[in-house]
Amino acid sequence: MKDLSRRRFLSAVSAAAVASPVLSARAQGRPTSITVRDPGSTYVEAYRNAFYLPFEQKTGIKVIPAAAAHEPTAQIKAMVEAKSYIWDVALLSRSAEQSLVAGNLLEMLNIQGSAIDDLPAGYRTPYFAGVDIYATVLAYRTDKFKTAPQGWRDLWNTKDFPGRRALRNHPFDTTEIALMADGVPQNAVYPCDFDRAYRSLQKIRPDVNVWWTSGAQSAQLMQSGEVDMAQMWNGTAQRAIDAGAPVAIQWNQNIHDVEGWTILKGTPKVEAAREFVAFTMAPRQQAILAKYMTYGPANPKAFEFIDPKRAAQLSTYPDYRKAGLQIDNTFWATTKDKAIERFGAWMLK
């Protein structure tokens, strides 16, 4: 009877381990959690529902989100060099990824064979897996303009499109916009001619009412009607629209870039981190992301699971990708420090 009871007990424990991913993870010696750096704010709900909770339900590995400042390359360098890992995975831009790869601060992903293979070439590298794509767009008040502006040249055209304007207080995207407004074709924007860009910016400077410093600020400016036309990220412009403001987006000449996962070099949880990154590449998971934010999915197959009406609001909607300019991160990786210094000096003049 004791042997029978023992067999029943062991059988029950085995069944529980199969039924419970948490028990299964522990039994296999895998970590019970990983920490993931994301931008926080509007990303929290989207990433939790699309990635964090489903991954935990599938594997038993809890994902702990950690918000951080924009492009936290210095923090990552310090963690890796000290071998003290506050994060295991970090969501970064391609330019940040390139600078960290140059310093040997990231792990190779090594997750071939997953849905990462479905990503366009510009959205993945051996160290980077694209998740979402944001776009800088021209947003405008429909109660102010009867004729929709068609591109950045119209933002500079104060005669035919009079009104209050806002630009980003940063050289990224603003430089490209200034060049296209000055007539530079999209396919000739890179490498950026900074002298020409600043001559162009100087022309519009007297008519810029606000130089915004955050997405939330730009959304409030447009939603309140404090400005009539602005350079904005598509996600913040969409939030103003969703709040009922008479705002529309001009997708022509949008400037888009990808955010994606990287794994910190030497993290003891590297295999769990790789499992997480591979999980988030699945088109169904990226389709869930689209329910909560309009930064479009990196995996084009996600559109098979997205409502067509919602798809038309996303930055990776095929028509918008064709009309846009993808940021040249190699260019910015080598010029950003000087560009930021020059822009700051110009703003102080």
C-alpha positions in Angstrom: 0.0 0.0 0.0 2.9 2.3 0.8 4.5 1.7 -2.6 1.1 2.3 -4.3 0.7 5.6 -2.4 4.2 6.7 -3.3 3.6 6.0 -7.0 0.4 8.0 -6.8 2.1 10.8 -5.1 5.0 10.9 -7.7 2.4 10.6 -10.5 0.5 13.6 -9.2 3.7 15.7 -8.8 4.7 14.8 -12.4 1.3 15.8 -13.7 1.4 19.1 -11.8 4.8 19.9 -13.3 3.4 19.3 -16.8 0.3 21.3 -16.1 2.1 24.2 -14.4 4.7 26.0 -16.6 6.1 27.6 -13.5 6.9 24.2 -11.9 8.2 23.0 -15.3 10.6 26.0 -15.6 11.9 25.4 -12.1 12.3 21.7 -12.7 14.4 22.4 -15.8 16.7 24.7 -13.9 15.6 27.7 -16.0 15.2 31.2 -14.4 11.8 32.0 -13.1 12.0 35.6 -14.3 13.8 37.9 -16.7 13.9 41.7 -16.7 13.2 43.7 -19.8 13.9 47.3 -20.4 11.1 49.1 -22.3 10.3 52.8 -22.6 7.4 52.6 -20.1 4.5 55.1 -20.5 2.2 54.1 -23.4 4.2 50.9 -24.0 3.4 49.3 -20.7 -0.1 48.0 -21.5 0.7 47.1 -25.1 3.8 45.1 -24.3 2.2 43.4 -21.2 -0.7 42.1 -23.2 1.1 41.2 -26.4 4.3 39.7 -24.9 4.9 39.7 -21.2 1.8 37.9 -19.9 1.5 35.4 -22.8 5.2 34.5 -22.5 4.8 33.8 -18.8 1.7 31.8 -19.4 3.5 29.7 -21.9 6.8 29.2 -20.2 6.4 30.1 -16.5 9.1 32.7 -16.8 7.9 36.0 -15.5 8.8 39.1 -17.4 9.6 42.1 -15.2 9.4 45.4 -17.2 11.8 48.2 -16.3 11.4 51.6 -17.8 14.5 53.7 -18.6 15.6 56.9 -20.2 15.8 57.1 -24.0 18.6 55.2 -25.6 20.2 53.9 -22.3 23.5 52.9 -23.9 25.6 54.2 -21.0 23.7 52.2 -18.5 24.0 49.0 -20.5 27.8 49.6 -20.9 28.1 50.0 -17.1 26.0 46.8 -16.4 28.0 44.7 -18.8 31.4 45.9 -17.6 30.5 45.4 -14.0 28.7 42.1 -14.7 25.8 43.4 -12.7 22.6 42.9 -14.7 19.6 45.0 -13.8 18.2 44.1 -17.2 18.6 41.0 -19.4 16.8 42.3 -22.5 16.5 45.9 -23.8 14.3 47.5 -26.4 16.5 49.9 -28.4 16.8 51.7 -31.7 19.1 50.4 -34.4 21.5 53.3 -33.9 21.8 52.4 -30.2 22.2 48.7 -31.1 25.0 49.6 -33.5 27.0 51.5 -31.0 26.7 48.7 -28.4 27.7 46.1 -30.9 30.8 48.1 -31.7 31.7 47.9 -28.0 31.0 44.2 -27.8 28.2 44.8 -25.3 25.4 42.6 -26.8 24.9 38.9 -27.2 24.2 37.4 -30.7 20.5 36.4 -30.8 21.0 33.0 -32.4 17.3 32.4 -32.8 17.3 31.5 -36.5 14.3 29.4 -37.6 11.8 31.4 -35.6 9.5 34.0 -37.0 12.4 36.4 -37.0 13.1 35.1 -40.5 9.9 36.8 -41.7 11.2 40.3 -40.8 12.4 42.6 -43.6 16.2 42.8 -43.7 16.3 46.3 -42.3 14.4 45.2 -39.2 16.9 42.6 -38.0 20.6 41.9 -37.5 22.5 39.1 -35.7 22.1 41.2 -32.5 18.7 42.9 -33.0 15.1 41.7 -33.6 12.6 44.3 -34.7 9.3 44.6 -32.7 7.6 47.8 -33.7 8.1 50.7 -36.1 7.4 54.3 -35.3 7.1 57.0 -37.9 7.6 60.8 -37.8 4.6 62.3 -39.7 3.1 65.6 -40.6 0.0 66.1 -38.4 -2.4 69.0 -38.9 -5.7 70.3 -37.6 -8.6 69.6 -40.0 -10.6 72.6 -38.6 -7.8 74.9 -39.7 -6.9 73.7 -43.2 -9.5 72.9 -45.8 -6.8 71.6 -48.1 -4.6 69.0 -46.6 -0.8 69.6 -46.6 0.9 67.1 -48.8 4.4 67.0 -47.3 7.1 68.8 -45.4 7.4 71.6 -48.0 3.9 72.6 -47.0 5.0 72.9 -43.4 7.5 75.5 -44.6 4.8 77.2 -46.8 3.4 79.7 -44.5 1.7 81.7 -47.3 -0.6 78.9 -48.5 -0.8 77.2 -45.1 -0.8 79.9 -42.4 -1.0 78.8 -38.8 1.0 77.9 -35.7 3.7 75.3 -36.1 5.7 72.9 -33.9 8.9 71.0 -34.6 11.0 68.6 -32.4 13.8 70.1 -30.4 16.3 67.5 -31.7 18.3 67.0 -34.9 17.0 63.4 -35.5 14.2 63.5 -38.1 14.2 67.3 -38.0 17.3 67.3 -40.2 15.7 65.0 -42.7 12.5 67.0 -42.7 14.4 70.3 -43.3 16.1 68.8 -46.3 12.9 67.4 -47.9 11.2 70.7 -47.2 14.0 72.3 -49.2 13.4 70.0 -52.1 15.8 67.2 -51.5 14.3 63.9 -52.9 13.8 61.1 -50.4 16.4 58.9 -52.0 19.0 61.6 -51.7 18.5 62.7 -48.1 21.5 60.5 -46.9 24.1 61.4 -46.2 22.5 64.6 -44.8 23.9 67.9 -45.9 23.8 69.7 -42.6 24.7 73.1 -44.0 21.7 72.9 -46.3 19.5 71.6 -43.5 20.3 74.5 -41.2 19.7 77.0 -44.0 16.3 75.4 -44.4 15.6 75.5 -40.7 16.6 79.1 -40.5 13.8 79.9 -43.0 11.1 78.4 -40.9 12.5 79.3 -37.5 10.5 82.6 -37.1 7.3 80.7 -37.7 7.9 77.8 -35.3 5.8 78.6 -32.2 6.9 75.6 -30.1 9.9 73.3 -30.2 8.6 70.2 -28.4 10.7 67.8 -26.3 8.4 64.9 -25.7 5.7 63.0 -27.5 3.2 63.8 -24.8 3.9 67.5 -25.2 3.4 67.3 -29.0 0.1 65.5 -28.6 -1.2 68.1 -26.1 -0.2 70.9 -28.4 -2.1 69.5 -31.3 -5.1 68.3 -29.2 -5.6 71.6 -27.5 -5.3 73.6 -30.7 -2.2 75.5 -29.5 -0.6 74.6 -32.8 -2.2 73.8 -36.2 0.6 71.8 -37.9 3.4 69.8 -36.4 6.1 67.2 -36.9 4.9 64.3 -34.7 5.3 60.7 -34.0 2.4 58.8 -35.5 1.5 57.2 -32.2 1.1 60.5 -30.4 -0.8 62.0 -33.3 -3.1 59.0 -33.3 -3.7 59.6 -29.5 -4.9 63.1 -30.3 -7.2 61.8 -32.9 -8.5 59.1 -30.6 -9.2 61.7 -28.0 -11.6 63.4 -30.4 -9.4 66.2 -31.7 -9.9 67.3 -35.3 -6.5 66.1 -36.3 -5.3 64.1 -39.4 -2.0 62.5 -40.4 -0.2 63.1 -43.7 1.8 59.9 -44.4 3.6 61.2 -47.4 7.3 61.5 -46.7 7.0 59.9 -43.3 10.3 59.0 -41.7 10.3 55.6 -40.0 12.6 53.5 -37.8 12.4 50.2 -36.0 12.7 49.5 -32.3 13.8 46.0 -31.3 15.1 43.6 -28.7 18.7 43.2 -27.8 20.3 40.9 -25.2 22.9 42.2 -22.8 26.3 40.6 -23.2 27.0 38.0 -20.5 23.6 38.0 -18.8 23.3 34.7 -16.9 19.7 34.4 -18.2 20.7 34.5 -21.9 18.9 31.4 -23.0 15.6 32.5 -21.4 16.2 35.9 -23.0 16.5 34.3 -26.4 13.4 32.3 -25.8 11.5 35.5 -25.0 12.8 37.3 -28.1 11.8 34.4 -30.3 8.3 34.3 -28.8 7.7 38.0 -29.6 8.6 37.5 -33.2 5.4 35.5 -33.8 2.9 37.4 -36.1 0.0 36.6 -33.8 1.8 38.3 -30.8 2.8 41.3 -32.8 -0.8 41.6 -34.1 -2.0 41.9 -30.4 0.5 44.8 -30.0 -1.4 46.6 -32.8 -4.6 46.7 -30.7 -2.9 48.9 -28.2 -0.5 51.1 -30.2 -0.1 52.3 -33.7 3.6 51.8 -34.0 3.2 49.1 -36.6 4.4 45.5 -36.2 7.9 44.6 -37.6 6.6 41.2 -38.9 4.5 41.8 -42.0 2.6 38.6 -41.5 1.0 40.2 -38.4 -1.3 42.0 -40.8 -3.0 38.7 -41.5 -4.4 38.9 -38.0 -5.2 42.7 -37.8 -8.5 44.2 -38.6 -8.3 46.2 -41.9 -9.6 49.4 -40.3 -6.9 49.2 -37.6 -4.3 48.3 -40.1 -4.8 51.6 -42.0 -3.7 53.4 -38.8 -0.4 51.5 -38.4 3.0 52.8 -39.5 3.9 49.6 -41.3 0.7 49.6 -43.4 2.2 48.8 -46.9 1.1 52.0 -48.5 2.8 54.1 -45.8 6.0 52.2 -46.0 6.2 52.8 -49.7 5.6 56.5 -49.2 8.2 56.9 -46.4 11.9 57.1 -45.8 13.6 54.6 -43.5 16.2 56.2 -41.2 19.8 55.5 -42.1 21.1 54.4 -38.7 24.6 53.8 -40.0 24.8 57.5 -40.9 23.4 58.6 -37.5 25.6 56.3 -35.6 28.7 58.1 -36.9 27.4 61.6 -36.8 24.9 61.9 -33.9 27.2 63.4 -31.3 28.3 66.2 -33.6 24.8 66.7 -34.9 23.3 67.0 -31.4 26.1 69.5 -30.4 25.5 71.6 -33.5 21.7 71.6 -33.1 22.0 72.7 -29.5 24.3 75.5 -30.4 21.9 76.6 -33.2 19.0 76.6 -30.9 20.8 78.9 -28.5 21.6 81.5 -31.2 
